[in-house]
Amino acid sequence: MPSFRWLPLAGLLPFCAAAAAGDAIVSALPLIALALSLLVIAVLTLYNFKLKARYQQLCLQQQQLNQFLQRCDDYIAVLDANLTPQYTNVSLSAACPTDDSQLPLYLQPEGNSLLLSQLQPADNWLGEAWLQQGDGKRLALSVAITRLNDAPAQYLLLARNIDDLKQRQQQLEQDTLRDRQTGLLSPLLLNEYLHSCIQLSGKSQPNFALLLVKFSQLLGERPVNPNITLPQAMPKLAKALAQLAGPECILARYNSDTLAVVVPHHLCRAHVEITLNRLGHKLLTLSESAGFNPGLAVQTLVGISLYPNDGQHASELLFAANAALQQASKTGDSQLAFASRTLQQRAPEYLALEAELHKALQRDEFELYYQPRYSIGSNRIVGYEALLRWHNPRRGVLLPQHFLTLADETGLIAQLDQLVFQKCCEQQLRWQQTDISRGRMCLNISGLSLKQTQFVSQIAAQLQRCGLTADQFEFEIEEPLLLEADSLVNDNLQQLAQMGLHLTLDNFGTGVSSLSVLKQFPLHGLKIAALCIKDMEHNEQQRNITASLIRLASYLQLDVIASGIENEMQAYLLHVMGCDILLGHLFSKALPAAEIPLLLAKENKLVRKQVS
């Protein structure tokens, strides 16, 4: 025990001795009171000393805490039940000046969901939130909130600014998905996209293509601008690639000097080599389009692989396209090569045919042949179908199947449609003047023509020039066009029908037309596909299907025409089923206009009487 605590006790000892000796207790009371007072004073002095020391310690701790809160980069706040700040440290106040309103903490970087909705049911909350600053920008925070007491509810908020971390994560993700230099898809995403294309491939869309476009700076040639290098040129080359390839192709970075183009399924339909060869040769001009030739001497190579011909997996398609690049490098500057030898051999032939087709339109190398439509009931010819023939100086007479797909791919089909209609009008006028005109003149119209805003006015102008009426003509329309028709196609069909043109759905029975499609458009007739007629006399199921199609047309009050009639039994069966208008080699093949008068002279002998 400390010595100062013994002092009051020592003062009491004489009095205690006197009391023990028998002295009067009363005489000792003042001294006892004095001693007790001294004891109390000593105790109070000691307690005050301890309080002062504790106070100094608490002040030091408070000073240290204030310094910590002032210097802490993290955000600290005490909040009431409505998340209204009762205390905020300097960092939080600087990030978001607070007043008496609720702390604007949101659950998403965009949106109106406040953190308060998640906090109320729980005592604690841990997660990411976004603090809206005065300028409207939202700051990403890692937040921990703990309930301090219940009545009234108070919360302690501890938060850390993770906005820079989020931006770095986003940049890392962006680098994974996009090439930072060019902005194109990354090699990783290119591989994933190829896998997706493989999964989406099927019977209706079996093909898609991969083009690798490789650039290399030619050494030994003096560049106009020595400050430009190939890596510096890649962003502009990528931009030029996007413009040339078009919005429907997928672009990616394959490696440091090679870009990739994925041509989707719907662009790789009939004669895919035409599309790919044309696109590849467009890409060969990429360096010139970007302005680096001859400013930067660049060699351009294009390698093409096709799914599934050149590979069943993404790695195989990439390997095949790389092999094609190597093959292209052996043929000289700015060359293209297919991985498939067959496509490599066919592509130049189609390019030559395309050039010849352009010249044919300029030189009018086309002629119309006419195949008669025959009515079994009246035993007469009731119309003609106009079929195009191309008198190619090098290849001879070409049938439509040899060049119409190419015309469609190149966009020349619309010019051919106008040419055919012009020739039909001129021929109809000549027959009308010689009194041998029979019924409507029928011709096929492409989807591209019906998607043009001026198509109806062009048809009307041609009719006016020849002094003919629209009801003298019939347009056959392919089924896929109606399945994919937009408002412009629908409007054009409605206007043609209002003019008096007869509209017929071609090749009915081979597609997937529904009743809603047949009722949606202003159709006047159906032309049953030759595939439905072939061998029907030997196949009961085929006969039943054809009979059902004819009954359906009858219910819809549509005319029915059957094509591809090869023998009298087919003609007889169709007549019994209710189809009266037929055409095929049984009656006549397609003939030039000069031979039509001879055909009319024997029209009642085209089919034996027993058929009717």
Backbone torsions as a table, in degrees:
resi	resn	phi	psi	omega
1	MET	NA	136.8	179.3
2	PRO	-58.5	150.1	-173.2
3	SER	-65.3	-32.3	-176.9
4	PHE	-68.2	-17.3	177.9
5	ARG	-77.8	-18.3	179.8
6	TRP	-85.5	-14.0	-174.4
7	LEU	-60.9	-50.1	179.2
8	PRO	-60.2	-36.0	-179.5
9	LEU	-67.6	-37.4	178.9
10	ALA	-65.7	-35.1	178.0
11	GLY	-67.9	-24.3	-178.5
12	LEU	-83.9	-17.5	-175.0
13	LEU	-59.5	-44.2	179.7
14	PRO	-60.5	-39.8	-178.2
15	PHE	-68.1	-35.9	177.4
16	CYS	-66.0	-37.6	178.9
17	ALA	-67.2	-40.4	178.9
18	ALA	-64.4	-39.7	179.0
19	ALA	-64.6	-37.5	179.7
20	ALA	-69.0	-29.9	179.4
21	ALA	-80.3	-2.4	176.2
22	GLY	99.2	5.9	177.7
23	ASP	-65.6	167.3	-178.6
24	ALA	-74.8	130.9	-179.9
25	ILE	-65.3	-30.7	-175.9
26	VAL	-62.7	-37.0	-178.4
27	SER	-67.9	-18.1	-177.5
28	ALA	-93.0	-10.7	-174.8
29	LEU	-60.1	-43.6	179.2
30	PRO	-59.0	-40.1	-179.7
31	LEU	-67.0	-37.1	178.6
32	ILE	-64.1	-41.9	179.7
33	ALA	-63.6	-39.5	178.8
34	LEU	-62.9	-43.0	-179.0
35	ALA	-64.3	-41.7	179.2
36	LEU	-64.3	-38.4	178.7
37	SER	-62.8	-43.0	177.9
38	LEU	-61.9	-37.5	178.6
39	LEU	-63.7	-44.1	-179.8
40	VAL	-63.8	-42.0	-180.0
41	ILE	-61.9	-41.5	-179.7
42	ALA	-64.3	-41.7	-179.8
43	VAL	-65.3	-43.5	-179.9
44	LEU	-64.9	-38.8	178.3
45	THR	-62.0	-44.3	178.5
46	LEU	-62.3	-43.6	-178.4
47	TYR	-64.5	-39.7	178.9
48	ASN	-65.1	-38.7	178.0
49	PHE	-61.9	-43.4	179.4
50	LYS	-67.1	-40.6	178.0
51	LEU	-61.4	-41.8	-179.8
52	LYS	-64.1	-41.7	178.4
53	ALA	-64.4	-41.3	179.0
54	ARG	-65.6	-39.5	178.9
55	TYR	-62.4	-44.6	177.8
56	GLN	-61.5	-38.2	178.3
57	GLN	-65.0	-43.6	179.1
58	LEU	-65.7	-38.9	177.3
59	CYS	-62.1	-41.3	178.1
60	LEU	-64.1	-41.9	178.9
61	GLN	-65.8	-39.8	178.1
62	GLN	-65.1	-39.4	177.5
63	GLN	-62.8	-42.4	178.4
64	GLN	-65.0	-40.1	178.4
65	LEU	-65.0	-42.6	178.9
66	ASN	-63.1	-40.1	177.0
67	GLN	-63.4	-39.6	178.1
68	PHE	-64.0	-46.3	-179.2
69	LEU	-65.4	-35.6	-179.7
70	GLN	-70.2	-37.0	-174.9
71	ARG	-92.8	-12.5	-175.7
72	CYS	-69.3	130.2	177.4
73	ASP	-77.4	-21.7	177.2
74	ASP	-73.0	163.2	-177.7
75	TYR	-99.6	129.5	-178.6
76	ILE	-130.1	136.4	179.7
77	ALA	-154.7	151.3	169.2
78	VAL	-109.2	126.1	-172.8
79	LEU	-120.4	151.3	173.4
80	ASP	-88.2	-169.5	-174.6
81	ALA	-63.8	-23.7	179.6
82	ASN	-98.8	14.5	-178.2
83	LEU	64.1	25.5	173.4
84	THR	-83.7	126.0	-175.8
85	PRO	-66.4	130.5	169.9
86	GLN	-101.2	-19.9	174.1
87	TYR	-154.8	138.8	172.9
88	THR	-138.1	143.1	176.2
89	ASN	-80.2	175.9	-173.2
90	VAL	-63.3	-40.6	-177.3
91	SER	-62.1	-43.5	-179.9
92	LEU	-69.0	-39.9	179.1
93	SER	-63.8	-36.1	178.8
94	ALA	-71.2	-36.5	-179.2
95	ALA	-72.8	-36.1	-177.8
96	CYS	-149.1	94.6	178.0
97	PRO	-54.6	125.0	-175.1
98	THR	-108.4	152.1	173.6
99	ASP	-127.9	-139.1	179.7
100	ASP	-87.9	4.9	-177.5
101	SER	-91.6	171.7	-178.5
102	GLN	-66.6	143.1	177.1
103	LEU	-67.0	121.7	-173.0
104	PRO	-78.1	78.6	177.4
105	LEU	-104.1	124.5	-177.2
106	TYR	-115.1	156.3	-177.9
107	LEU	-85.0	-17.2	-179.8
108	GLN	-132.3	156.3	176.6
109	PRO	-63.7	-24.1	173.9
110	GLU	-135.6	142.5	-178.5
111	GLY	126.6	176.4	-174.1
112	ASN	-115.9	10.7	-178.4
113	SER	-79.6	114.1	-178.9
114	LEU	-85.1	154.7	179.7
115	LEU	-65.4	-27.0	-177.5
116	LEU	-55.7	-35.3	-178.9
117	SER	-64.5	-27.4	179.0
118	GLN	-89.8	-21.1	-172.6
119	LEU	-82.9	-37.1	-170.7
120	GLN	-59.8	-40.1	-178.1
121	PRO	-73.1	-12.4	-172.3
122	ALA	-123.8	160.0	176.4
123	ASP	-83.7	-26.8	-177.3
124	ASN	-135.1	152.9	177.2
125	TRP	-145.8	136.6	-179.2
126	LEU	-137.6	129.9	179.6
127	GLY	166.6	-163.0	179.5
128	GLU	-104.2	139.6	177.7
129	ALA	-142.6	166.4	-177.2
130	TRP	-123.2	123.2	-178.9
131	LEU	-94.3	122.5	-180.0
132	GLN	-84.6	123.4	-178.9
133	GLN	-88.5	176.6	-176.5
134	GLY	-62.8	-30.3	-179.9
135	ASP	-85.0	5.3	179.3
136	GLY	92.5	-15.0	179.5
137	LYS	-72.5	144.1	179.5
138	ARG	-105.7	132.0	-176.7
139	LEU	-101.8	129.9	180.0
140	ALA	-78.0	130.3	-178.9
141	LEU	-129.3	148.2	165.9
142	SER	-99.0	117.5	-165.5
143	VAL	-119.1	138.2	169.5
144	ALA	-128.8	125.0	-178.8
145	ILE	-123.5	130.7	-178.6
146	THR	-126.9	136.2	177.0
147	ARG	-75.5	129.1	179.8
148	LEU	-89.4	-43.1	177.4
149	ASN	-153.9	172.9	-173.8
150	ASP	-101.8	-35.9	-174.6
151	ALA	-132.2	105.4	-11.1
152	PRO	-75.8	158.1	-177.1
153	ALA	-68.8	132.7	175.5
154	GLN	-135.1	147.7	-178.9
155	TYR	-130.1	144.6	172.2
156	LEU	-103.1	123.8	-179.7
157	LEU	-108.4	127.2	172.0
158	LEU	-121.9	125.0	-176.3
159	ALA	-141.2	150.8	178.6
160	ARG	-126.2	136.4	178.3
161	ASN	-72.1	113.9	178.6
162	ILE	-115.7	22.9	-177.5
163	ASP	-63.7	-43.8	178.0
164	ASP	-63.8	-39.9	178.4
165	LEU	-62.8	-41.9	178.3
166	LYS	-62.5	-42.5	179.9
167	GLN	-64.6	-38.3	177.5
168	ARG	-66.8	-39.1	176.9
169	GLN	-63.8	-43.0	178.6
170	GLN	-63.4	-39.1	178.3
171	GLN	-65.9	-38.6	177.8
172	LEU	-65.0	-43.4	177.1
173	GLU	-64.4	-40.3	179.0
174	GLN	-63.3	-39.7	178.4
175	ASP	-66.5	-30.4	177.4
176	THR	-70.6	-34.9	-177.1
177	LEU	-93.7	-33.1	-174.9
178	ARG	-128.2	143.3	173.4
179	ASP	-74.6	124.2	-173.6
180	ARG	-65.1	-34.6	-175.1
181	GLN	-74.1	-43.3	-174.1
182	THR	-104.2	-19.5	-175.5
183	GLY	81.0	0.4	178.5
184	LEU	-81.2	171.1	176.0
185	LEU	-59.1	147.3	-179.8
186	SER	-76.1	163.3	175.7
187	PRO	-57.0	-36.6	178.7
188	LEU	-63.2	-45.6	-179.3
189	LEU	-70.4	-30.8	174.2
190	LEU	-58.9	-45.6	179.3
191	ASN	-62.5	-42.1	178.8
192	GLU	-65.4	-38.5	-179.5
193	TYR	-67.3	-38.2	176.4
194	LEU	-61.9	-40.8	176.4
195	HIS	-60.4	-42.7	179.8
196	SER	-63.6	-41.9	178.8
197	CYS	-62.1	-38.6	178.3
198	ILE	-64.1	-41.8	179.9
199	GLN	-65.4	-33.1	-177.4
200	LEU	-83.3	-10.6	-178.7
201	SER	-69.3	142.6	179.5
202	GLY	-157.8	-166.8	-177.6
203	LYS	-64.8	-38.8	-178.0
204	SER	-76.2	-28.5	179.7
205	GLN	-135.4	78.3	-171.6
206	PRO	-82.2	-22.0	-169.3
207	ASN	-116.6	145.6	160.8
208	PHE	-147.5	164.6	-171.3
209	ALA	-129.6	154.4	175.5
210	LEU	-123.5	125.2	176.0
211	LEU	-114.5	126.7	172.7
212	LEU	-104.4	126.0	-178.1
213	VAL	-113.4	111.2	-175.2
214	LYS	-107.7	136.3	178.2
215	PHE	-116.9	142.4	173.7
216	SER	-145.2	139.3	-179.4
217	GLN	-81.3	125.8	-178.3
218	LEU	-74.4	128.5	178.1
219	LEU	-88.9	154.0	177.6
220	GLY	89.5	-8.2	177.3
221	GLU	-109.1	135.7	-175.8
222	ARG	-79.7	116.3	-179.4
223	PRO	-74.6	148.4	176.7
224	VAL	-66.0	-41.4	178.7
225	ASN	-116.4	98.5	-176.8
226	PRO	-69.4	-11.3	-179.1
227	ASN	-79.9	-13.1	-178.4
228	ILE	-93.9	127.0	174.3
229	THR	-114.4	166.0	-177.8
230	LEU	-61.3	-44.7	177.3
231	PRO	-57.9	-37.2	178.0
232	GLN	-69.3	-27.5	-178.1
233	ALA	-81.6	-18.0	-173.4
234	MET	-58.6	-41.7	178.6
235	PRO	-58.4	-42.8	179.4
236	LYS	-71.5	-34.1	175.6
237	LEU	-64.1	-39.3	178.1
238	ALA	-64.2	-39.9	177.8
239	LYS	-64.0	-42.2	177.8
240	ALA	-65.7	-36.3	177.6
241	LEU	-60.9	-42.9	179.8
242	ALA	-62.7	-38.7	-179.9
243	GLN	-68.6	-38.9	-178.1
244	LEU	-75.6	-39.7	-176.3
245	ALA	-72.1	-31.9	-180.0
246	GLY	93.6	162.9	-173.6
247	PRO	-71.1	-17.1	-176.2
248	GLU	-84.8	-14.7	178.0
249	CYS	-89.9	152.3	179.1
250	ILE	-100.8	128.4	-176.3
251	LEU	-109.7	146.0	-178.7
252	ALA	-152.4	161.3	172.1
253	ARG	-93.8	123.9	-180.0
254	TYR	-92.1	-49.2	172.9
255	ASN	-154.7	-165.3	-170.7
256	SER	-61.4	-33.1	-176.6
257	ASP	-120.6	11.2	-174.8
258	THR	-131.4	131.7	174.4
259	LEU	-108.0	155.6	-177.1
260	ALA	-122.5	144.2	175.4
261	VAL	-128.4	123.0	175.6
262	VAL	-102.6	119.8	-180.0
263	VAL	-94.6	115.5	-172.5
264	PRO	-68.7	172.2	-172.8
265	HIS	-58.0	-45.2	-171.8
266	HIS	-69.1	-13.3	174.9
267	LEU	-95.7	-1.1	-177.8
268	CYS	-118.1	51.4	-179.7
269	ARG	-91.8	-126.8	-176.4
270	ALA	-63.4	141.5	179.2
271	HIS	50.1	57.2	-177.5
272	VAL	-60.4	-28.9	-178.8
273	GLU	-64.2	-28.0	178.1
274	ILE	-66.1	-49.8	-179.0
275	THR	-60.9	-47.8	-175.7
276	LEU	-69.1	-39.3	179.7
277	ASN	-65.0	-41.4	179.9
278	ARG	-66.4	-44.7	179.0
279	LEU	-63.8	-42.5	179.7
280	GLY	-60.2	-42.3	179.7
281	HIS	-70.7	-28.9	172.5
282	LYS	-63.9	-41.5	-178.0
283	LEU	-70.2	-21.9	177.4
284	LEU	-65.5	-20.8	178.4
285	THR	-92.4	13.0	-172.9
286	LEU	-60.8	-45.8	-177.5
287	SER	-63.3	-35.2	177.6
288	GLU	-69.0	-39.8	-179.9
289	SER	-64.2	-35.0	-179.1
290	ALA	-81.0	-7.2	176.1
291	GLY	86.6	23.5	-177.4
292	PHE	-110.3	9.1	179.1
293	ASN	-129.1	116.9	9.0
294	PRO	-93.3	10.3	179.0
295	GLY	-55.1	-37.1	173.4
296	LEU	-130.3	119.2	-177.2
297	ALA	-74.6	105.6	-174.6
298	VAL	-121.1	134.0	171.1
299	GLN	-96.9	129.9	-179.4
300	THR	-113.0	130.4	177.4
301	LEU	-127.4	142.9	178.4
302	VAL	-127.7	125.2	174.7
303	GLY	-116.9	135.0	-172.4
304	ILE	-124.2	129.6	170.9
305	SER	-123.5	150.5	-174.4
306	LEU	-126.2	130.8	174.7
307	TYR	-89.0	137.3	0.3
308	PRO	-95.2	5.7	-174.5
309	ASN	-58.2	-41.9	-171.9
310	ASP	-104.6	5.0	178.7
311	GLY	166.1	146.1	179.7
312	GLN	-99.2	-9.8	-177.7
313	HIS	-130.5	162.0	-178.3
314	ALA	-59.9	-43.4	-179.5
315	SER	-62.1	-36.5	179.8
316	GLU	-69.6	-38.9	178.1
317	LEU	-65.9	-40.0	177.6
318	LEU	-65.9	-40.9	178.4
319	PHE	-63.0	-42.9	-179.5
320	ALA	-65.6	-41.1	178.8
321	ALA	-65.8	-36.9	176.1
322	ASN	-65.1	-40.2	177.1
323	ALA	-62.8	-38.5	177.0
324	ALA	-65.0	-36.2	176.1
325	LEU	-61.1	-43.6	178.6
326	GLN	-62.6	-38.9	178.0
327	GLN	-65.5	-40.1	179.2
328	ALA	-64.9	-34.2	-178.5
329	SER	-67.3	-20.2	-178.5
330	LYS	-83.6	-12.2	-174.6
331	THR	-98.2	-4.4	177.6
332	GLY	121.4	-170.4	-177.4
333	ASP	-70.7	144.7	172.1
334	SER	47.9	63.2	-178.0
335	GLN	-119.3	163.4	-178.1
336	LEU	-126.2	144.6	177.4
337	ALA	-146.1	141.3	172.1
338	PHE	-91.0	148.2	172.9
339	ALA	-68.5	-32.4	179.1
340	SER	-85.9	127.8	177.8
341	ARG	-65.3	-34.3	-179.5
342	THR	-63.0	-48.2	178.7
343	LEU	-65.9	-35.5	179.6
344	GLN	-61.5	-36.3	-179.1
345	GLN	-79.0	-33.2	-175.9
346	ARG	-82.0	-28.6	-173.9
347	ALA	-58.8	-48.2	178.9
348	PRO	-60.6	-32.5	179.9
349	GLU	-64.9	-40.4	179.1
350	TYR	-70.9	-33.2	175.2
351	LEU	-62.6	-42.2	178.0
352	ALA	-64.0	-40.9	179.8
353	LEU	-65.0	-36.9	178.0
354	GLU	-63.0	-42.9	178.2
355	ALA	-62.8	-39.4	179.2
356	GLU	-67.3	-33.7	179.8
357	LEU	-66.7	-39.9	175.9
358	HIS	-60.2	-44.9	179.6
359	LYS	-66.0	-35.5	-178.7
360	ALA	-62.9	-37.7	177.7
361	LEU	-66.1	-37.4	179.3
362	GLN	-70.8	-34.7	-175.1
363	ARG	-95.5	-2.4	-178.8
364	ASP	55.2	59.9	180.0
365	GLU	-90.4	13.4	-175.2
366	PHE	-104.9	146.7	177.7
367	GLU	-136.9	147.2	177.4
368	LEU	-97.6	134.4	169.0
369	TYR	-107.8	154.9	-174.0
370	TYR	-126.8	125.8	176.6
371	GLN	-107.9	125.6	-174.2
372	PRO	-74.9	147.5	168.9
373	ARG	-97.7	133.8	-172.3
374	TYR	-117.6	132.8	175.7
375	SER	-95.5	118.3	179.3
376	ILE	-66.1	-38.5	-176.2
377	GLY	-65.3	-41.8	-177.3
378	SER	-99.0	-7.8	-179.8
379	ASN	59.0	38.7	-176.7
380	ARG	-136.8	158.5	171.1
381	ILE	-79.1	128.7	-174.3
382	VAL	-119.7	12.3	178.9
383	GLY	164.0	175.4	-179.4
384	TYR	-136.4	149.3	169.8
385	GLU	-107.3	128.3	-178.8
386	ALA	-88.0	124.8	-179.1
387	LEU	-122.4	133.1	-172.4
388	LEU	-86.7	141.1	173.8
389	ARG	-128.0	138.6	-179.8
390	TRP	-111.0	116.2	176.9
391	HIS	-86.9	83.9	-178.1
392	ASN	-79.7	124.7	-176.4
393	PRO	-60.0	-28.9	-176.2
394	ARG	-97.4	-31.5	-172.5
395	ARG	-107.3	-8.8	-177.2
396	GLY	89.4	-158.8	-179.0
397	VAL	-80.3	122.4	-179.2
398	LEU	-107.1	133.9	175.4
399	LEU	-80.3	162.5	-175.7
400	PRO	-56.0	-36.4	-177.5
401	GLN	-63.5	-14.1	-178.8
402	HIS	-90.2	-11.2	-176.4
403	PHE	-144.4	-13.3	-177.2
404	LEU	-67.7	-36.9	177.8
405	THR	-62.6	-42.3	176.8
406	LEU	-62.8	-41.3	178.4
407	ALA	-62.8	-37.7	178.4
408	ASP	-67.6	-42.7	-179.8
409	GLU	-62.8	-36.8	-175.7
410	THR	-90.1	-8.2	-177.6
411	GLY	84.8	1.4	179.5
412	LEU	-75.7	-9.8	-176.7
413	ILE	-61.7	-33.2	179.9
414	ALA	-65.4	-39.9	176.3
415	GLN	-65.8	-38.3	177.5
416	LEU	-64.0	-39.4	178.2
417	ASP	-59.4	-45.4	179.5
418	GLN	-64.8	-38.8	178.9
419	LEU	-65.1	-44.2	-179.4
420	VAL	-64.2	-43.5	-179.6
421	PHE	-65.2	-38.3	177.2
422	GLN	-61.5	-45.5	179.7
423	LYS	-66.4	-36.5	177.7
424	CYS	-63.6	-42.8	179.1
425	CYS	-63.2	-44.1	-179.5
426	GLU	-63.8	-40.5	-179.9
427	GLN	-71.2	-39.7	178.0
428	GLN	-61.7	-38.5	178.5
429	LEU	-65.4	-41.4	179.2
430	ARG	-65.1	-43.8	178.7
431	TRP	-65.4	-36.5	179.1
432	GLN	-65.1	-37.8	179.7
433	GLN	-71.6	-27.8	179.1
434	THR	-98.3	6.2	174.5
435	ASP	63.2	33.5	175.0
436	ILE	-120.8	16.7	178.1
437	SER	-70.6	135.9	179.9
438	ARG	-132.3	104.4	172.6
439	GLY	66.5	-160.6	-175.3
440	ARG	-82.4	151.1	172.4
441	MET	-95.4	124.2	-174.7
442	CYS	-109.4	136.9	176.5
443	LEU	-145.6	152.1	178.4
444	ASN	-81.0	140.5	177.1
445	ILE	-120.3	131.2	-177.4
446	SER	-78.0	159.9	176.0
447	GLY	-64.6	-33.9	180.0
448	LEU	-62.1	-39.2	179.1
449	SER	-65.0	-42.8	-178.0
450	LEU	-71.2	-11.7	177.6
451	LYS	-94.7	6.4	179.8
452	GLN	-100.1	136.9	-175.0
453	THR	-67.9	-27.9	-176.0
454	GLN	-93.3	3.8	-172.2
455	PHE	-62.7	-47.7	-176.7
456	VAL	-63.8	-42.7	-179.9
457	SER	-65.9	-34.0	177.0
458	GLN	-66.6	-39.5	177.9
459	ILE	-64.9	-44.9	-179.9
460	ALA	-62.8	-39.6	180.0
461	ALA	-65.7	-39.5	179.2
462	GLN	-66.0	-40.7	177.2
463	LEU	-62.1	-40.6	-179.3
464	GLN	-66.8	-39.2	179.8
465	ARG	-62.0	-35.6	-177.8
466	CYS	-93.7	-5.3	-179.7
467	GLY	69.0	34.2	-179.2
468	LEU	-111.1	164.6	178.1
469	THR	-107.4	155.0	-175.6
470	ALA	-65.7	-28.9	-176.8
471	ASP	-71.4	-2.2	176.4
472	GLN	-87.6	1.1	-174.9
473	PHE	-131.8	156.0	179.5
474	GLU	-135.5	131.7	177.7
475	PHE	-105.6	127.9	174.1
476	GLU	-95.9	132.2	-174.5
477	ILE	-120.2	134.0	179.1
478	GLU	-73.3	144.9	-176.6
479	GLU	-60.6	-42.3	-178.9
480	PRO	-57.2	-30.4	179.6
481	LEU	-62.6	-41.4	-179.6
482	LEU	-69.0	-33.4	180.0
483	LEU	-69.4	-26.7	-178.4
484	GLU	-112.2	15.4	-172.2
485	ALA	-66.0	140.1	173.7
486	ASP	-105.2	-173.8	-176.1
487	SER	-64.4	-34.1	-179.8
488	LEU	-65.9	-44.8	177.9
489	VAL	-61.2	-44.5	-179.6
490	ASN	-62.0	-43.5	179.4
491	ASP	-63.0	-42.9	179.5
492	ASN	-62.9	-41.7	178.5
493	LEU	-64.2	-41.3	178.9
494	GLN	-62.8	-42.0	179.8
495	GLN	-67.0	-39.5	178.0
496	LEU	-63.3	-41.7	179.2
497	ALA	-65.4	-39.4	178.7
498	GLN	-66.1	-30.3	176.2
499	MET	-68.8	-23.2	-178.5
500	GLY	113.4	-0.1	178.0
501	LEU	-68.2	140.8	178.5
502	HIS	-88.6	126.1	-177.3
503	LEU	-111.2	127.2	-177.2
504	THR	-126.0	136.9	175.4
505	LEU	-83.2	118.9	-175.3
506	ASP	-84.8	151.8	175.4
507	ASN	53.2	43.0	179.0
508	PHE	-69.5	135.5	179.9
509	GLY	109.5	-9.7	179.7
510	THR	-106.2	-11.1	-177.7
511	GLY	-109.4	-147.9	-174.9
512	VAL	-127.7	35.6	-179.8
513	SER	-61.5	140.6	176.6
514	SER	-111.2	168.6	178.9
515	LEU	-60.9	-35.5	-179.6
516	SER	-63.5	-37.7	178.0
517	VAL	-66.8	-42.8	-179.0
518	LEU	-64.9	-33.2	-178.2
519	LYS	-86.9	-19.6	-175.9
520	GLN	-73.9	-33.1	-173.8
521	PHE	-107.2	153.7	-175.3
522	PRO	-79.5	63.9	-178.7
523	LEU	-83.3	147.9	176.9
524	HIS	-111.4	-18.9	-176.9
525	GLY	-159.2	166.4	176.4
526	LEU	-124.9	137.2	175.7
527	LYS	-110.2	110.4	-177.8
528	ILE	-69.2	132.1	-175.7
529	ALA	-65.6	148.4	178.5
530	ALA	-61.4	-26.9	179.3
531	LEU	-63.1	-31.2	178.8
532	CYS	-76.1	-21.0	-177.5
533	ILE	-90.1	-30.6	-174.2
534	LYS	-59.0	126.9	176.8
535	ASP	62.3	17.8	-178.4
536	MET	-65.5	-26.2	179.7
537	GLU	-69.4	-16.0	179.9
538	HIS	-109.7	-4.3	-173.2
539	ASN	-127.9	109.7	-177.0
540	GLU	-65.0	-40.9	179.2
541	GLN	-61.5	-39.9	178.3
542	GLN	-64.7	-39.6	177.7
543	ARG	-63.7	-41.9	-179.4
544	ASN	-64.3	-40.6	179.1
545	ILE	-64.2	-45.4	-179.3
546	THR	-63.9	-41.9	178.1
547	ALA	-61.9	-38.2	178.9
548	SER	-65.7	-39.8	178.4
549	LEU	-63.4	-40.2	179.7
550	ILE	-67.0	-41.4	177.7
551	ARG	-64.1	-40.5	178.5
552	LEU	-59.6	-45.0	178.4
553	ALA	-62.1	-38.3	179.1
554	SER	-64.8	-41.6	178.4
555	TYR	-61.9	-35.2	-179.0
556	LEU	-87.1	3.6	179.8
557	GLN	58.0	46.1	177.9
558	LEU	-112.8	142.6	173.9
559	ASP	-66.6	150.9	179.7
560	VAL	-123.0	129.3	174.7
561	ILE	-123.2	136.9	177.3
562	ALA	-114.6	133.9	-178.5
563	SER	-116.1	164.5	177.0
564	GLY	77.9	28.3	-179.5
565	ILE	-75.1	121.3	-174.6
566	GLU	-110.7	-20.7	-178.6
567	ASN	-146.7	168.7	-174.7
568	GLU	-68.8	-31.2	179.3
569	MET	-64.8	-41.1	176.5
570	GLN	-61.4	-43.1	178.5
571	ALA	-62.7	-41.5	-179.9
572	TYR	-64.3	-47.5	-179.1
573	LEU	-61.2	-42.3	179.8
574	LEU	-66.2	-38.0	177.4
575	HIS	-63.1	-42.3	178.5
576	VAL	-64.8	-36.8	-179.4
577	MET	-71.9	-15.1	178.1
578	GLY	110.3	9.5	177.5
579	CYS	-98.8	117.8	-173.0
580	ASP	-100.4	-28.6	-174.5
581	ILE	-100.4	120.3	-174.8
582	LEU	-129.5	156.1	170.2
583	LEU	-151.6	149.6	-178.1
584	GLY	164.0	179.1	-177.6
585	HIS	-68.4	-17.0	175.2
586	LEU	-59.2	-37.1	-177.9
587	PHE	-93.3	-51.7	-179.4
588	SER	-171.9	145.2	169.8
589	LYS	-79.7	174.0	176.1
590	ALA	-67.7	134.6	-174.4
591	LEU	-124.4	151.1	170.9
592	PRO	-66.9	158.9	-175.0
593	ALA	-58.3	-31.7	-177.3
594	ALA	-65.6	-23.0	-177.2
595	GLU	-95.2	-4.5	-178.7
596	ILE	-64.5	-41.2	178.2
597	PRO	-57.9	-38.2	177.6
598	LEU	-65.1	-36.2	178.5
599	LEU	-66.6	-41.6	-179.0
600	LEU	-64.5	-28.3	-178.9
601	ALA	-66.7	-22.2	-178.1
602	LYS	-124.5	27.0	-174.3
603	GLU	-64.9	-31.2	-178.8
604	ASN	-75.9	-3.3	178.8
605	LYS	-109.1	8.9	-176.1
606	LEU	-68.2	-32.1	179.8
607	VAL	-132.7	143.1	179.2
608	ARG	-62.9	150.6	-175.6
609	LYS	-61.3	-31.8	-174.8
610	GLN	-67.8	-19.3	178.3
611	VAL	-64.4	-39.2	-178.9
612	SER	-86.6	NA	NA
